[in-house]
Amino acid sequence: MNLFNLCVFGKLVEETEGAFGTIFTYVICALGAAGVSVLLQPAIVRGAVSVSLGASGAIFGLFMVSVLARISWDPRRLLEGLILGWFVVRQVLSEAQAQVAGGLTIGGLQVGHLAHLGGALAGVLLVLALKSVPDPDAGGKA
């Protein structure tokens, strides 16, 4: 499922941000996911050391960036953003609910809901940070 979502949402981010922007976004969101996981998830779960491993946190960041990068007054992009946004909001709320409920286990391994939420947060913060940077093509216009 991660590979499918990476292909879909990675391509959507690539359409607006280019190949380098997609790689940069993925890495920043992966670091955000790992950081939140390390800071907020207990290191020891049921007597065993807990580690966070996987691409899904970074992919949640791509979810957020793919939606936020499409927000504009262009009707086509606005419609794409609304449709994608509905999917992303449902996914993020589902992750938050699962975390509050104690989490899910797949194949005996605990799902890193905090990492998913951390990746999504990193994506939002990245877009907000980059929107504050002046566009050199705009000739100094905001």
DSSP file with accessible surface (Angstrom, degrees, kcal/mol):
  #  RESIDUE AA STRUCTURE BP1 BP2  ACC     N-H-->O    O-->H-N    N-H-->O    O-->H-N    TCO  KAPPA ALPHA  PHI   PSI    X-CA   Y-CA   Z-CA
    1    1 A M     >        0   0  167      0, 0.0     4,-2.6     0, 0.0     5,-0.2   0.000 360.0 360.0 360.0 -38.9    0.0    0.0    0.0
    2    2 A N  H  >  +     0   0   65      1,-0.2     4,-2.6     2,-0.2     5,-0.2   0.912 360.0  49.9 -59.4 -42.7    2.9    2.4    0.8
    3    3 A L  H  > S+     0   0  124      2,-0.2     4,-2.5     1,-0.2    -1,-0.2   0.921 110.8  49.3 -64.4 -41.8    4.3    1.9   -2.7
    4    4 A F  H  > S+     0   0  127      2,-0.2     4,-2.5     1,-0.2    -2,-0.2   0.951 113.8  45.6 -60.6 -49.6    1.0    2.6   -4.4
    5    5 A N  H  X>S+     0   0   20     -4,-2.6     4,-2.8     1,-0.2     5,-0.6   0.871 110.8  53.9 -63.9 -35.7    0.5    5.8   -2.3
    6    6 A L  H  X5S+     0   0   59     -4,-2.6     4,-1.9    -5,-0.2     5,-0.4   0.927 110.3  47.2 -63.3 -43.0    4.0    6.8   -3.0
    7    7 A C  H  X5S+     0   0   81     -4,-2.5     4,-1.4     3,-0.2    -2,-0.2   0.939 118.5  40.4 -63.2 -46.4    3.4    6.5   -6.7
    8    8 A V  H  X5S+     0   0   53     -4,-2.5     4,-1.8    -5,-0.2    -2,-0.2   0.978 125.9  31.6 -69.1 -56.7    0.1    8.4   -6.6
    9    9 A F  H  X5S+     0   0    9     -4,-2.8     4,-2.3     2,-0.2     5,-0.2   0.824 116.5  57.0 -78.6 -29.1    1.0   11.2   -4.2
   10   10 A G  H  X<S+     0   0    7     -4,-1.9     4,-2.6    -5,-0.6    -1,-0.2   0.921 108.5  48.5 -62.5 -41.0    4.6   11.4   -5.2
   11   11 A K  H  X S+     0   0  111     -4,-1.4     4,-2.0    -5,-0.4    -2,-0.2   0.905 109.8  51.9 -65.5 -39.8    3.5   12.0   -8.8
   12   12 A L  H  X S+     0   0   29     -4,-1.8     4,-0.9     2,-0.2    -1,-0.2   0.907 112.3  45.2 -64.5 -40.5    1.0   14.7   -7.6
   13   13 A V  H >X S+     0   0    0     -4,-2.3     4,-3.2     1,-0.2     3,-0.7   0.916 110.2  55.3 -68.0 -40.0    3.7   16.5   -5.7
   14   14 A E  H 3X S+     0   0   80     -4,-2.6     4,-2.1     1,-0.2    -2,-0.2   0.869 100.3  60.3 -61.0 -36.0    6.1   16.1   -8.6
   15   15 A E  H 3< S+     0   0  108     -4,-2.0    -1,-0.2     1,-0.2    -2,-0.2   0.842 119.5  26.4 -60.8 -34.5    3.6   17.8  -10.9
   16   16 A T  H << S+     0   0   42     -4,-0.9    -2,-0.2    -3,-0.7    -1,-0.2   0.756 135.4  28.3 -99.2 -28.8    3.7   21.0   -8.8
   17   17 A E  H  X S-     0   0   90     -4,-3.2     4,-0.8     1,-0.2    -3,-0.2   0.494  98.4-126.8-114.9  -8.5    7.2   20.8   -7.2
   18   18 A G  H  X  -     0   0   31     -4,-2.1     4,-2.0    -5,-0.4    -1,-0.2  -0.043  40.7 -64.0  82.6 173.0    9.4   18.9   -9.6
   19   19 A A  H  > S+     0   0   56      2,-0.2     4,-2.3     1,-0.2     5,-0.2   0.928 134.7  46.7 -65.6 -46.4   11.6   15.9   -9.0
   20   20 A F  H  > S+     0   0  158      1,-0.2     4,-3.0     2,-0.2     5,-0.2   0.918 111.8  52.2 -63.0 -41.6   13.9   17.6   -6.6
   21   21 A G  H  X S+     0   0   15     -4,-0.8     4,-2.6     1,-0.2    -1,-0.2   0.869 108.9  50.9 -61.7 -36.1   11.0   19.1   -4.7
   22   22 A T  H  X S+     0   0   22     -4,-2.0     4,-2.7     2,-0.2    -1,-0.2   0.935 112.6  44.8 -67.6 -45.4    9.4   15.7   -4.3
   23   23 A I  H  X S+     0   0  109     -4,-2.3     4,-2.6     2,-0.2     5,-0.2   0.937 114.9  48.8 -63.8 -45.2   12.6   14.1   -3.0
   24   24 A F  H  X S+     0   0   86     -4,-3.0     4,-2.6     1,-0.2     5,-0.2   0.933 112.8  48.0 -59.7 -46.2   13.2   17.1   -0.7
   25   25 A T  H  X S+     0   0    6     -4,-2.6     4,-2.7    -5,-0.2     5,-0.2   0.924 111.0  50.9 -60.4 -45.9    9.6   16.9    0.6
   26   26 A Y  H  X S+     0   0   67     -4,-2.7     4,-2.5     1,-0.2    -2,-0.2   0.933 112.5  46.0 -59.5 -46.7    9.8   13.1    1.1
   27   27 A V  H  X S+     0   0   71     -4,-2.6     4,-2.6     2,-0.2    -2,-0.2   0.933 113.7  47.9 -65.4 -45.0   13.0   13.4    3.2
   28   28 A I  H  X S+     0   0   55     -4,-2.6     4,-2.4     1,-0.2    -1,-0.2   0.927 114.4  46.7 -62.4 -43.0   11.8   16.3    5.3
   29   29 A C  H  X S+     0   0    0     -4,-2.7     4,-2.6    -5,-0.2    -1,-0.2   0.880 110.8  52.4 -68.5 -35.5    8.5   14.5    6.0
   30   30 A A  H  X S+     0   0   36     -4,-2.5     4,-2.6    -5,-0.2    -2,-0.2   0.919 110.9  47.6 -64.2 -42.5   10.3   11.3    6.8
   31   31 A L  H  X S+     0   0  114     -4,-2.6     4,-2.8     2,-0.2    -2,-0.2   0.902 112.1  50.0 -65.6 -39.4   12.5   13.2    9.3
   32   32 A G  H  X S+     0   0   22     -4,-2.4     4,-2.5     2,-0.2     5,-0.2   0.915 111.4  48.7 -63.1 -42.5    9.4   14.8   10.8
   33   33 A A  H  X S+     0   0    6     -4,-2.6     4,-2.3     1,-0.2    -2,-0.2   0.934 114.1  45.3 -62.9 -45.6    7.7   11.4   11.1
   34   34 A A  H  X S+     0   0   47     -4,-2.6     4,-2.8     2,-0.2     5,-0.2   0.909 112.1  52.5 -65.5 -41.2   10.7    9.9   12.8
   35   35 A G  H  X S+     0   0   31     -4,-2.8     4,-2.6     2,-0.2     5,-0.2   0.932 111.6  44.5 -61.8 -46.5   11.2   12.9   15.1
   36   36 A V  H  X S+     0   0   32     -4,-2.5     4,-2.7     1,-0.2     5,-0.4   0.923 113.7  51.7 -64.1 -40.8    7.6   12.8   16.3
   37   37 A S  H  X S+     0   0    7     -4,-2.3     4,-1.9    -5,-0.2    -2,-0.2   0.934 113.0  43.8 -61.9 -45.1    7.8    9.0   16.7
   38   38 A V  H  < S+     0   0  114     -4,-2.8    -1,-0.2     1,-0.2    -2,-0.2   0.914 118.7  43.6 -67.6 -40.9   11.0    9.2   18.8
   39   39 A L  H  < S+     0   0  143     -4,-2.6    -2,-0.2    -5,-0.2    -1,-0.2   0.853 126.7  26.0 -75.0 -35.4    9.8   12.1   20.9
   40   40 A L  H  < S+     0   0  116     -4,-2.7    -3,-0.2    -5,-0.2    -2,-0.2   0.614 102.5  80.8-108.8 -15.5    6.3   11.0   21.7
   41   41 A Q  S  < S-     0   0   35     -4,-1.9     9,-0.1    -5,-0.4    71,-0.0  -0.785  86.4-107.6 -95.6 136.3    6.3    7.2   21.4
   42   42 A P        -     0   0   83      0, 0.0    -2,-0.1     0, 0.0     8,-0.1  -0.323  18.7-139.7 -61.6 139.9    7.5    5.2   24.4
   43   43 A A  S    S+     0   0   71      1,-0.2     7,-3.5     6,-0.1     2,-0.5   0.760  89.9  47.3 -72.1 -25.9   10.9    3.6   23.8
   44   44 A I  E     -A   49   0A 110      5,-0.3     2,-0.5     3,-0.0     5,-0.2  -0.974  66.1-178.0-123.0 123.3    9.9    0.4   25.5
   45   45 A V  E >  S-A   48   0A  46      3,-3.0     3,-2.1    -2,-0.5    -2,-0.0  -0.985  74.1 -18.2-121.1 122.4    6.6   -1.3   24.8
   46   46 A R  T 3  S-     0   0  213     -2,-0.5    -1,-0.1     1,-0.3     3,-0.1   0.887 128.3 -51.5  50.9  41.1    5.6   -4.4   26.7
   47   47 A G  T 3  S+     0   0   75      1,-0.2     2,-0.3    -3,-0.0    -1,-0.3   0.469 119.9 102.1  81.5  -0.4    9.2   -5.0   27.7
   48   48 A A  E <  S-A   45   0A  59     -3,-2.1    -3,-3.0     0, 0.0    -1,-0.2  -0.899  79.9-103.8-117.9 147.8   10.6   -4.7   24.2
   49   49 A V  E     -A   44   0A 117     -2,-0.3     2,-0.4    -5,-0.2    -5,-0.3  -0.480  36.8-139.6 -67.8 133.5   12.5   -1.8   22.6
   50   50 A S        +     0   0   34     -7,-3.5     2,-0.3    -2,-0.2    -1,-0.1  -0.822  22.7 179.5 -99.7 132.1   10.2    0.0   20.2
   51   51 A V        -     0   0  118     -2,-0.4     2,-0.5     2,-0.0    -8,-0.0  -0.943  23.1-134.7-127.5 153.4   11.5    1.3   16.9
   52   52 A S        +     0   0   57     -2,-0.3     2,-0.4   -18,-0.1    59,-0.1  -0.940  33.0 164.6-109.7 124.9    9.7    3.2   14.1
   53   53 A L        +     0   0  169     -2,-0.5     2,-0.2   -19,-0.0    59,-0.2  -0.999  24.0  69.1-142.8 132.8   10.4    1.9   10.6
   54   54 A G        -     0   0   61     -2,-0.4     4,-0.2     1,-0.1     3,-0.2  -0.686  68.7-103.0 142.8 167.9    8.7    2.5    7.3
   55   55 A A  S  > S+     0   0   26     -2,-0.2     4,-2.0     1,-0.1     3,-0.3   0.520  89.8  93.3 -97.1  -8.7    7.8    4.9    4.6
   56   56 A S  H  > S+     0   0   25      1,-0.2     4,-2.3     2,-0.2     5,-0.2   0.822  80.2  56.2 -65.3 -32.3    4.3    5.7    5.6
   57   57 A G  H  > S+     0   0    3      2,-0.2     4,-1.4     1,-0.2    -1,-0.2   0.939 110.3  45.6 -63.3 -43.9    5.1    8.8    7.7
   58   58 A A  H  > S+     0   0    2     -3,-0.3     4,-2.0    -4,-0.2    -2,-0.2   0.881 110.5  54.6 -65.4 -35.8    6.8   10.4    4.8
   59   59 A I  H  X S+     0   0    2     -4,-2.0     4,-2.3     1,-0.2    -2,-0.2   0.889 102.7  55.8 -68.0 -35.8    3.9    9.4    2.5
   60   60 A F  H  X S+     0   0   12     -4,-2.3     4,-1.9     1,-0.2    -1,-0.2   0.886 106.2  52.4 -62.2 -35.1    1.5   11.1    4.9
   61   61 A G  H  X S+     0   0    0     -4,-1.4     4,-2.5     1,-0.2    -2,-0.2   0.913 107.3  51.0 -64.3 -41.0    3.6   14.2    4.4
   62   62 A L  H  X S+     0   0    0     -4,-2.0     4,-2.8     1,-0.2    -2,-0.2   0.873 105.4  57.8 -63.3 -37.3    3.2   13.8    0.6
   63   63 A F  H  X S+     0   0    1     -4,-2.3     4,-1.5     2,-0.2    -1,-0.2   0.959 110.4  42.9 -51.9 -54.0   -0.6   13.5    1.1
   64   64 A M  H  X S+     0   0   37     -4,-1.9     4,-2.9     1,-0.2     5,-0.2   0.921 115.0  47.8 -63.9 -44.7   -0.6   16.9    2.8
   65   65 A V  H  X S+     0   0    4     -4,-2.5     4,-2.7     1,-0.2     5,-0.2   0.904 107.0  56.9 -65.6 -39.1    1.7   18.6    0.3
   66   66 A S  H  < S+     0   0    0     -4,-2.8     4,-0.3    -5,-0.2    -1,-0.2   0.875 114.7  39.1 -61.7 -34.1   -0.2   17.3   -2.7
   67   67 A V  H >< S+     0   0   17     -4,-1.5     3,-1.3    -5,-0.2     4,-0.4   0.947 116.8  47.2 -78.1 -52.1   -3.3   18.9   -1.3
   68   68 A L  H >< S+     0   0   40     -4,-2.9     3,-1.0     1,-0.3    -2,-0.2   0.835 107.6  57.1 -64.2 -30.9   -1.9   22.2   -0.1
   69   69 A A  T 3< S+     0   0   17     -4,-2.7    -1,-0.3    -5,-0.2    -2,-0.2   0.695 105.0  54.2 -71.6 -17.1    0.1   22.7   -3.3
   70   70 A R  T <  S+     0   0    4     -3,-1.3     2,-0.6    -4,-0.3    11,-0.3   0.474  76.1 114.9 -95.6  -3.9   -3.1   22.6   -5.3
   71   71 A I    <   +     0   0   98     -3,-1.0     2,-0.3    -4,-0.4     7,-0.1  -0.584  43.0 117.3 -73.4 113.9   -5.0   25.2   -3.3
   72   72 A S  S    S-     0   0   38     -2,-0.6     9,-0.1     2,-0.2    -2,-0.0  -0.946  76.4 -99.3-160.3 177.1   -5.6   28.1   -5.7
   73   73 A W  S    S+     0   0  234     -2,-0.3    -2,-0.1     4,-0.1     3,-0.0   0.496  84.2 112.9 -87.9  -2.6   -8.4   30.0   -7.4
   74   74 A D     >  -     0   0   75      1,-0.2     4,-3.0     2,-0.0     5,-0.2  -0.581  69.4-138.3 -67.8 122.0   -8.1   28.0  -10.6
   75   75 A P  H  > S+     0   0  100      0, 0.0     4,-2.4     0, 0.0     5,-0.2   0.872  99.3  48.9 -55.4 -40.4  -11.4   25.9  -10.7
   76   76 A R  H  > S+     0   0  156      2,-0.2     4,-2.4     1,-0.2     5,-0.2   0.951 115.5  42.5 -64.9 -47.7   -9.6   22.7  -11.9
   77   77 A R  H  > S+     0   0   73      2,-0.2     4,-2.6     1,-0.2    -1,-0.2   0.874 113.2  53.7 -67.9 -35.4   -6.9   22.8   -9.2
   78   78 A L  H  X S+     0   0   64     -4,-3.0     4,-2.5     2,-0.2    -1,-0.2   0.933 109.6  47.8 -64.5 -42.4   -9.4   23.8   -6.6
   79   79 A L  H  X S+     0   0  106     -4,-2.4     4,-2.5    -5,-0.2     5,-0.2   0.932 112.2  49.2 -63.9 -44.4  -11.6   20.8   -7.4
   80   80 A E  H  X S+     0   0   47     -4,-2.4     4,-2.9     1,-0.2     5,-0.3   0.928 111.7  50.1 -58.8 -44.2   -8.5   18.5   -7.3
   81   81 A G  H  X S+     0   0    7     -4,-2.6     4,-2.7   -11,-0.3    -2,-0.2   0.891 110.5  49.0 -63.1 -39.7   -7.6   20.0   -4.0
   82   82 A L  H  X S+     0   0  112     -4,-2.5     4,-2.2     2,-0.2    -1,-0.2   0.921 114.0  45.2 -66.5 -43.7  -11.1   19.5   -2.6
   83   83 A I  H  X S+     0   0  108     -4,-2.5     4,-1.6     2,-0.2    -2,-0.2   0.956 119.3  40.9 -65.4 -49.2  -11.2   15.9   -3.7
   84   84 A L  H  X S+     0   0   28     -4,-2.9     4,-2.8    -5,-0.2     5,-0.2   0.901 112.8  56.7 -64.2 -39.0   -7.7   15.1   -2.5
   85   85 A G  H  X S+     0   0   13     -4,-2.7     4,-3.0    -5,-0.3     5,-0.3   0.893 103.3  52.9 -61.1 -40.3   -8.3   17.1    0.7
   86   86 A W  H  X S+     0   0  167     -4,-2.2     4,-2.1     2,-0.2    -1,-0.2   0.938 111.8  46.2 -60.6 -45.0  -11.4   15.0    1.6
   87   87 A F  H  X S+     0   0   61     -4,-1.6     4,-2.2     2,-0.2    -2,-0.2   0.943 114.8  46.6 -62.0 -47.0   -9.3   11.8    1.3
   88   88 A V  H  X S+     0   0    3     -4,-2.8     4,-2.8     2,-0.2     5,-0.2   0.918 110.6  51.4 -66.2 -42.9   -6.4   13.3    3.3
   89   89 A V  H  X S+     0   0   76     -4,-3.0     4,-2.7     1,-0.2     5,-0.3   0.933 110.8  49.6 -60.2 -42.9   -8.6   14.7    6.0
   90   90 A R  H  X S+     0   0  126     -4,-2.1     4,-2.2    -5,-0.3    -1,-0.2   0.914 112.1  48.1 -61.8 -42.5  -10.2   11.3    6.4
   91   91 A Q  H  X S+     0   0   53     -4,-2.2     4,-2.2     2,-0.2    -2,-0.2   0.928 113.2  46.5 -64.1 -46.1   -6.9    9.5    6.6
   92   92 A V  H  X S+     0   0   38     -4,-2.8     4,-2.5     2,-0.2    -2,-0.2   0.927 113.5  48.4 -65.7 -43.3   -5.4   11.9    9.2
   93   93 A L  H  X S+     0   0  100     -4,-2.7     4,-2.7    -5,-0.2    -1,-0.2   0.899 110.1  53.0 -62.9 -37.9   -8.6   11.7   11.3
   94   94 A S  H  X S+     0   0   56     -4,-2.2     4,-2.4    -5,-0.3    -1,-0.2   0.906 109.6  48.5 -62.9 -41.4   -8.5    7.9   11.1
   95   95 A E  H  X S+     0   0   21     -4,-2.2     4,-2.4     2,-0.2    -2,-0.2   0.914 111.6  49.2 -65.0 -43.3   -4.8    8.0   12.3
   96   96 A A  H  X S+     0   0   37     -4,-2.5     4,-2.4     2,-0.2    -2,-0.2   0.928 112.4  48.0 -63.0 -43.1   -5.7   10.3   15.2
   97   97 A Q  H  X S+     0   0  139     -4,-2.7     4,-2.3     1,-0.2     6,-0.2   0.911 111.6  50.1 -63.4 -42.6   -8.6    8.1   16.2
   98   98 A A  H  <>S+     0   0   14     -4,-2.4     5,-3.2     2,-0.2     4,-0.4   0.899 110.7  50.0 -63.7 -39.2   -6.5    4.9   16.0
   99   99 A Q  H ><5S+     0   0   69     -4,-2.4     3,-1.2     1,-0.2    -2,-0.2   0.937 112.0  46.8 -65.0 -44.4   -3.8    6.5   18.1
  100  100 A V  H 3<5S+     0   0  130     -4,-2.4    -2,-0.2     1,-0.3    -1,-0.2   0.888 109.5  55.3 -64.4 -36.2   -6.3    7.6   20.8
  101  101 A A  T 3<5S-     0   0   89     -4,-2.3    -1,-0.3    -5,-0.2    -2,-0.2   0.509 130.0 -91.8 -77.8  -3.3   -7.9    4.1   20.8
  102  102 A G  T < 5 -     0   0   55     -3,-1.2    -3,-0.2    -4,-0.4    -2,-0.1   0.405  66.7 -90.9 109.4  -3.7   -4.6    2.5   21.5
  103  103 A G      < -     0   0   23     -5,-3.2     2,-0.3    -6,-0.2    -4,-0.1   0.002  39.2 -86.5  89.8 165.2   -3.4    1.8   18.0
  104  104 A L        -     0   0  100      7,-0.2     7,-2.8     2,-0.0     2,-0.4  -0.803  26.2-145.8-110.0 155.0   -3.6   -1.0   15.5
  105  105 A T  E     -B  110   0B  79     -2,-0.3     2,-0.5     5,-0.2     5,-0.2  -0.984  11.5-172.1-121.9 131.3   -1.4   -4.0   15.0
  106  106 A I  E >  S-B  109   0B 121      3,-2.8     3,-1.8    -2,-0.4    -2,-0.0  -0.988  76.5 -12.1-123.6 122.5   -0.7   -5.5   11.6
  107  107 A G  T 3  S-     0   0   81     -2,-0.5    -1,-0.1     1,-0.3     3,-0.1   0.833 129.3 -55.5  59.3  32.2    1.2   -8.8   11.4
  108  108 A G  T 3  S+     0   0   68      1,-0.2     2,-0.4    -3,-0.0    -1,-0.3   0.427 116.7 111.9  83.0  -2.6    2.0   -8.6   15.1
  109  109 A L  E <  S-B  106   0B 131     -3,-1.8    -3,-2.8     1,-0.0     2,-0.2  -0.877  70.7-118.2-108.6 139.0    3.7   -5.2   14.6
  110  110 A Q  E     -B  105   0B  76     -2,-0.4     2,-0.3    -5,-0.2    -5,-0.2  -0.510  28.4-123.0 -73.3 133.4    2.3   -1.9   16.1
  111  111 A V        -     0   0   28     -7,-2.8     2,-1.8    -2,-0.2     3,-0.2  -0.611  19.6-125.9 -76.4 136.1    1.4    0.7   13.4
  112  112 A G     >  +     0   0   18     -2,-0.3     4,-2.1     1,-0.2     3,-0.3  -0.510  41.9 162.8 -85.1  73.1    3.2    4.0   14.0
  113  113 A H  H  > S+     0   0    1     -2,-1.8     4,-2.5     1,-0.2    -1,-0.2   0.872  75.4  54.5 -61.2 -37.4    0.2    6.3   14.0
  114  114 A L  H  > S+     0   0   25     -3,-0.2     4,-2.6     1,-0.2    -1,-0.2   0.882 106.7  51.6 -64.0 -36.5    2.3    9.1   15.6
  115  115 A A  H  > S+     0   0    7     -3,-0.3     4,-2.5     2,-0.2    -2,-0.2   0.908 108.8  51.1 -65.3 -40.3    4.8    8.8   12.8
  116  116 A H  H  X S+     0   0   13     -4,-2.1     4,-2.1     2,-0.2    -2,-0.2   0.945 113.5  44.2 -60.4 -47.6    2.0    9.1   10.3
  117  117 A L  H  X S+     0   0   43     -4,-2.5     4,-2.6     1,-0.2    -2,-0.2   0.883 112.2  53.4 -66.5 -35.7    0.7   12.2   12.0
  118  118 A G  H  X S+     0   0    3     -4,-2.6     4,-2.5     2,-0.2    -1,-0.2   0.893 108.3  49.5 -65.7 -39.4    4.2   13.6   12.4
  119  119 A G  H  X S+     0   0    0     -4,-2.5     4,-2.1     2,-0.2    -2,-0.2   0.915 111.3  49.3 -64.8 -41.3    4.8   13.2    8.6
  120  120 A A  H  X S+     0   0    6     -4,-2.1     4,-2.2     2,-0.2    -2,-0.2   0.931 111.6  49.1 -62.7 -44.3    1.6   15.0    7.9
  121  121 A L  H  X S+     0   0   92     -4,-2.6     4,-2.9     1,-0.2     5,-0.2   0.914 109.1  52.6 -62.2 -42.0    2.5   17.8   10.3
  122  122 A A  H  X S+     0   0   13     -4,-2.5     4,-2.5     1,-0.2    -1,-0.2   0.900 108.3  51.7 -61.3 -38.9    6.0   18.1    8.6
  123  123 A G  H  X S+     0   0    0     -4,-2.1     4,-2.3     2,-0.2    -2,-0.2   0.930 111.2  46.5 -63.3 -44.1    4.3   18.4    5.2
  124  124 A V  H  X S+     0   0   38     -4,-2.2     4,-2.6     1,-0.2    -2,-0.2   0.943 114.1  47.6 -63.0 -47.3    2.0   21.2    6.5
  125  125 A L  H  X S+     0   0   97     -4,-2.9     4,-2.7     1,-0.2    -2,-0.2   0.884 110.2  53.2 -63.5 -37.3    4.9   23.0    8.1
  126  126 A L  H  X S+     0   0   19     -4,-2.5     4,-2.6    -5,-0.2     5,-0.2   0.939 110.4  46.2 -63.0 -46.3    7.0   22.7    5.0
  127  127 A V  H  X S+     0   0   17     -4,-2.3     4,-2.2     1,-0.2    -2,-0.2   0.931 113.8  48.8 -62.7 -44.3    4.3   24.2    2.8
  128  128 A L  H  X S+     0   0  106     -4,-2.6     4,-0.9     1,-0.2    -1,-0.2   0.912 112.7  48.3 -61.8 -41.7    3.8   27.0    5.3
  129  129 A A  H >< S+     0   0   52     -4,-2.7     3,-0.6     1,-0.2     4,-0.4   0.924 113.3  46.5 -65.1 -42.5    7.5   27.7    5.5
  130  130 A L  H >< S+     0   0   89     -4,-2.6     3,-0.9     1,-0.2    -1,-0.2   0.820 105.2  60.0 -73.4 -28.2    8.0   27.7    1.7
  131  131 A K  H 3< S+     0   0  139     -4,-2.2    -1,-0.2     1,-0.2    -2,-0.2   0.773 100.7  56.9 -68.3 -23.7    5.0   30.0    1.1
  132  132 A S  T << S+     0   0   96     -4,-0.9    -1,-0.2    -3,-0.6    -2,-0.2   0.630  88.0  91.6 -82.2 -11.5    6.7   32.6    3.3
  133  133 A V  S <  S-     0   0   87     -3,-0.9    -3,-0.0    -4,-0.4     2,-0.0  -0.695  88.3-112.5 -83.9 129.1    9.7   32.6    1.0
  134  134 A P        -     0   0  105      0, 0.0     8,-0.1     0, 0.0    -2,-0.1  -0.329  26.3-119.1 -62.7 142.4    9.5   35.2   -1.8
  135  135 A D    > > -     0   0   87      6,-0.4     3,-1.2     1,-0.2     5,-0.7  -0.715  14.5-152.6 -82.3 118.4    9.1   33.8   -5.4
  136  136 A P  G > 5S+     0   0  114      0, 0.0     3,-0.9     0, 0.0    -1,-0.2   0.813  95.5  57.3 -64.9 -24.4   12.0   35.0   -7.5
  137  137 A D  G 3 5S+     0   0  148      1,-0.2    -2,-0.0     2,-0.1     0, 0.0   0.679  94.1  67.5 -77.5 -17.0    9.9   34.7  -10.6
  138  138 A A  G X 5S-     0   0   33     -3,-1.2     3,-1.0     3,-0.1    -1,-0.2   0.507 105.0-125.1 -82.5  -3.6    7.3   37.1   -9.1
  139  139 A G  T < 5S-     0   0   67     -3,-0.9    -2,-0.1    -4,-0.3     3,-0.1   0.879  73.4 -45.9  64.4  37.4    9.8   40.0   -9.3
  140  140 A G  T 3 <S+     0   0   74     -5,-0.7     2,-0.3     1,-0.3    -1,-0.2   0.443 106.7 130.7  86.5  -1.6    9.4   40.9   -5.6
  141  141 A K    <         0   0  163     -3,-1.0    -6,-0.4    -6,-0.2    -1,-0.3  -0.686 360.0 360.0 -85.3 140.7    5.6   40.7   -5.6
  142  142 A A              0   0  151     -2,-0.3    -1,-0.1    -3,-0.1   -10,-0.1  -0.465 360.0 360.0 -86.0 360.0    4.0   38.6   -2.9
